[in-house]
Amino acid sequence: MNITKGNRLSAIVACTLAASSGTLMAAGYKIPETSTNATALSAAYVANAVGPDASYYNPAKMALDEDGGAIRGDLTYIHLPSVEYRGTQFGFPANDDSDKEDFLIPAMHYVSPYVGKARFGLSIVTPGGLSKQWHKWGARSAEEFSLETIEVNPTAGYRLTDELAIGGGVRMVYSKGKAKSTVPNSIFRKMDGDSVDFGYNLALHFEPTERLSLAATYRSRVDLTIKGDAELGVGGGAVTLYDGSVSVDIPLPAALALATAFDVTDRTTVEFVFERTYWSAYKDLDFNYGSPVPPPLVPFFDRPIPKDWKDSNTYRFGITHQLNDKWTLMGGFALDKSPVPKSTVGFELPESDGQIFSVGGRYKVSRQLEIDGGILYTKRDTLKLKPGENDNGLVGEFKGAGALLVSIGAMYRFD
């Protein structure tokens, strides 16, 4: 694209704000590690889910586990390293480094004693969220963007036979989002809002032999119907031209998991999980305002932005080994494919394919009490954008993306 001096500013503004419109969804990519067990096993924790967190990962499995109520609490520390961008945007130097970010995320899981052939569970988790912040060139599209979510997921499992069980539950998701972007001495926007939305989850678990378990789980899409307030203006924050309501629908995608677990020995179990996440629901992003946006701002803030994400696959492998009566060791590995096409990627989510590595362990203090810990590291490939590949005008590379998770937890069984 050739950009003349006369339209330089409008080109920069258009491309950077087009990229920024996807930020709430980008910050809202799902978090599958909602318990210490899942962290230690790279979320290869479906067919071999045991204990209270089976309520979230496979509620059908609850109906085939040993009787007795139990509760567990988990706390996960998440560290996101700084991401480097070295390159240009529409021919202009755009080098920048994102903030390092740190989060603490709690979770709780409960499973009831048997009620006939049924058991009931409850999980309170964070299914997605996090954020990305830039302060130089990237601030034009992601100065501050965040999405916080809390999911309350009551579940039930029912044993059809000694080998077969079904389960399911209701998803209630509270979400809170914030968006801020500023082009110095030009235009700006500030938005924040929240919502409560609903979905469901289903599970099927089958144990054809004593050593083999097969499972399938499905978590429905939840459309986050965020509503709140917006300020739009010019002068980099000096003059507000719109101050009113705003709403936007953001899909938290559906996910299907097919899993198999096999007891290699009496003490060692391996599990493989194929996970399909239906990100193709995220076709575009369209902000709806309570009153008309001033015409000069319409091209930047009031037009649907194509995103065209694609369904993605994750391949997970986990191993659990009972070392002795007290210690159980865990480890995991996963290959995680990015759903973001190069054509629409931007500063808000420089997403690329990744590899996940994890280790952890459980210690049995007594029959009632167990404590555990897990560490997970995600390494993202360098994302290289060649001329003509990116609709937002980016030519260069993002590198350094990834994540470090450290989880601790405890489980207590009721007599």
N, C-alpha and C positions, 0 to 999 in steps of 0.2 A: 504494500500500500504506500502511495506517495502522499505525504502530508505537507501542505504548504504552511508558511509562517502564519498566515492569517487564520487558519483553523486549527492550529496546534493545540490550544487550550481545550477546545471542544472535543477533539479526538481523545486527549488524555482523560478528560472527565467521563466521556461516554464509555470507554473501554474499562476503566477502573470501577465504575459503578455497576456496569454489567456484571463484572466478576463478583462484586460484593453481594449481589442479591442472593447468591447461593450460600452465604456464610452460615446462616442459622442451621441449615440442613447439614452442612459440612461439619460444623461443630457438634452436630447431633448424631454422628455415626455411633452405632450400637456398641455397648460394652458387654461382652459375653461373660466376663469373669466377675460374677457377683457373689462368689464364696471363695474361701481359701482353697478348698479342694479343686475348684475350677481353675484358679490361678496356677496351682502346682501342676495341673495336667493339661495346660493350654486349652482348657474348655473341652477336652475329650472326656466328657463326664456326663454321659447320657444313659447308655446301656448298663453302666456300672455305677450309677448314682446311688449312694447309700446315705442314710441319715436324713435330717430335716431338710437339707438343700435339694433333695430329690423332689420336694414339693415344687420347685421352680424348674429344674432341669428335666424331670421325667415323673410327673405325678402318678402315672400308671405303676411305676416301680414301687411306690409307697405301699401298694396293696399286696406286694409279694415279699416285703422285708419283714424282719422280726417285729413282734408286737412291742408296744410301749411308746408313750409319748416322749418327744424330745424337742429341744430348742437349741439353736446355735446363733451366735452373733459373730460378725466379721467386720474388720476394718481394713480397707485397702488404701495404700498411699500410691498415687500415680504421679510420675515425673515425665514431663514432655520436654525434650531438649530443644535448644534453639535450632530453627531451620534456616539454612542459608539459601538466598537466591542470588545468583550471579548471572546477569544478562540484561536484556533490554525489554521494553514494552513499547510497541509501535515505533521502534527505532530510538527511543530515549533511554539513557542509562537508568537502570531500575534496581541496582544492587541494594539488598536489605537483609536484615537478620531478625527473625521473630523472637519474642520473649521466651525465656524458659518458663515453664508453668508447673505448679504443684497443687495437688488436690488430695483431700481425704474423703473417702466414700464409705459410709457404713452400710451394713446389710443385716437383715434378720430373717431366719427361716424357722418354721415350726411344723411338726407333724404330730397328729393325734394318735392315741391308741386305736385299735380296731373297733369299729362299730359294726358288728356283724362281719360282712366281707368287705367293708369300706373303710377308708381312712381319709382324714381331712388334713389339709395343710394350709399354710399362709406364708407368703414371702413378701418382704418389703425391700426393694432393691432400686438401684439406679441403672436402667437399661441403656441409657445413652447420654451424651452430653459433651462436656469439655469445651475448649475454646481455642482461638488463635488470635494473637495480637501482634501488630507491627507498628512501628513509630516513624519510619521514614517514607520511602516510596510506597511501601505496602499499606500504609495508613489510609491511602486513598480508597482502599477496598476493605481493609480489615483492621482499623484502628482498635476497635473493641467489639468482638462478637462472641456471644456465649449462649449456651442452651443448657439449662439444668432440668433434669427429669427425676421424678420419683414414681415408682410403680408399686401398687398394692395388688397382689395376685393371690386371692383365695383359690384353693384347688381341692379336688377330690379324686381319689383312685378307688376302683372297684375290681375285686378279684373274681373273674369269670370261672376260672379253673385254677388248679394248683400251678399251672404253667403260663396262664394268659390273664392279662389285666388291661383295663382301659382307664383313662384319666382325662382330666381337663380342668379348666378354670376360667375365671374372668379377669381381664386386665383393666385396671384403672390407673391411668397415667396422668400425673400432674406435670405440666411443663411451664418453664419460665424462660423467656428469651430476651436478649438485648442486642441491639445493633447500633454501631456508631462508625461513621466514616467522614473524613474531611479532606477536601482538596484545598490546600492553602490559598487564601485570597480568592476563593471561588465559591463552590457550593458545599453544603453539608447536610447530614441527616442524623437524627437520633430517634431510636425506636425502642420500646420495651412493652412486653405484654405477657399474658399467661393463659392457661386453659386447663380443663380437665376433660379427658377423652377416654373412650372405652374400646376394648377388643376382647379376644379370647385366646386360649391355647388348648391343644389337644395332644393326647399321648396314647401310644399302644406299646405294650411290652410283652415279649414272648420268650420263654425259656424252654426250648425243645429238649435240652439235655441239662445235666447238672453243671456242665462246664461252659455252656454256650448261652448267651443272651442276645436277643435282637430287639431293637427299639426304633420307633419312629415318633417324632414330635413335630408339632407345627404351632408356631406363634403367629397370630394374625397381624395384619397391618393395622396400625393405629394412626389415624389422621389427626395430627396435632393442630387444632383449630385456634391458634393463638390470636388473642385480641388484646389491644392496648392502645397506647398513645404514640404519636409521632410528631416530631418537629422537623420541618424541611426549610432550608433557606439558602441565602447567599452570603458572600463576604466571609466565608470560613467560620460562620457562627455569629456574625454581627447582626444580620437581618433575618428574622423569621418570616417566611411567607406562608407556611402552613403549620397550624397547631391544632390537632384534632385526633380523631380516632383512626385506627388502622387494624386490619386483620389479615392473616395469611394462613393458608393450610400447608402443613409440612408433613409428609408421610414418614412415620417410623416404620420401616419396611417389614413385611412378613418374612418368616424364615422357616425352612424345612430342614430337619436333621434326621439322617438315617445312620444308625449306629449298630455296631456289633462288638461284644466283649467276650473274650475267651480266657478261661482259666488254664494257663499253660501248665501250672502246677497247683498244688493246694494253697500255695502262698503268693503266687504271681498271676496277675490278670493284665491282659493287654486289651486296649480298646481303640477302634478306628471309627471316626465320625466324618461323614460327608455332609457338609452344610451348604445349603443354597439360600442366599439372601436376595430377596426380590426388590432390588434397588431400582428397577426399571419403572416403578411407580413414581419416581421423581423425574418427571418429564420437563417441568418448568416451574418457575416461582413467580407468583403474581400477587402483589400487595394491593389490597382493596381499602380505599379511604372513605371516611364518613362523609366527606364533601369534596367537591372538585379540587384537584391540585392546580395551582397557578400554571398557566400554559408554558412558561419558560422552563419549568421543572418536570413537565410530563415526560420528555424523552429520557430523562435520567432515573425517574422514580416510579412512573406509573405505566410501565409497559411490561408484559410478561417476558421473563428471561429464560430462554431455552437452556436446559441442563442436560437432558438426554442421558442420564446415568443408565448403566446396564446391570442386569443380574450378575452376581458374582458368586464364586465358589470358594470355600475354605475346606482344606483337608487336614484333619486333626488326628494325632496319634498320642496315646497316653499309656503309661505303664504304672501299675501299683504293685508293690512288693511288701508283704508282711515279714519284716526282718525277725521279729520275735513277738512275745506276748505284749510288749509295751510299744514298740516302734513299727510304724508303717511308712515306707518311703514311696515317693511319687515323682514322676518326671513326664515331660510332654514336649511335643514338637508339632508345628502347624505351618502350612503354606497358605497365605492369605492373599487373594487376588483383589485388586482394586476395582471398584465399580465406576470410577470417574474417567471418562474419555479424555484424551489429551486436548480435544477441541474445546472443552469447556472448563478445564482446570484453571485455577487462579490462586491468588495469595491466601484465600480463605481456607483452602484445603489442597495443599500440594501432595495429593495422594498418589502412591505407587504401590506395586506389589511388595509383600513383606514376608519375612520368616520369623517365626515365634519359637522361643526356647523357654523352658520352665523346669523348676525343680521344687520339691517341698517334702514335708513329712508331717505325720500325726503321732502324738504321744498320748498313751492311755494312762492317765493319772490314777483312775479308779474305774470301777464298772460304770459309774454315772458320768464321770468327767473325762473329756478329751480336749487337748489343746493342739493347735496345728499352725503351720506357717508355710508360705510359698513365695517364690520369686519368679517373675516372668519378664522377659526382655523381648521387645519387638524391634526388628531392624527393617527399615524401609529402603528399597532400592533408590538410587539416584534417578530423579525424574528429568529426562532430557527432552527439551522442546525445540524442534527444528523450525526453520522458516516455513510458514504456511500451515503448520499443524494446529495452531491455537487461535481460536476466534477472538481472544482477549489481547492478541498482539504480543504475547510473551515469546521470546526467543532466548533460551539459556537453560539453566538447570537448577533444580531444587535438590539440596542434599542435606543429610543430617537428621531426617525425620525418623521417628521411632517412639518408643515408650518403655518405661520401666515401672513395673508394678511390684509392690511388696505387700503381702497380705498376712494378717494374723487372725486367728479365730479360736473359738471355744465352743464345745458342744456339751450339753448336759441332758442326760436321760432321766426321766421320771420313773420311779419304781411303781 
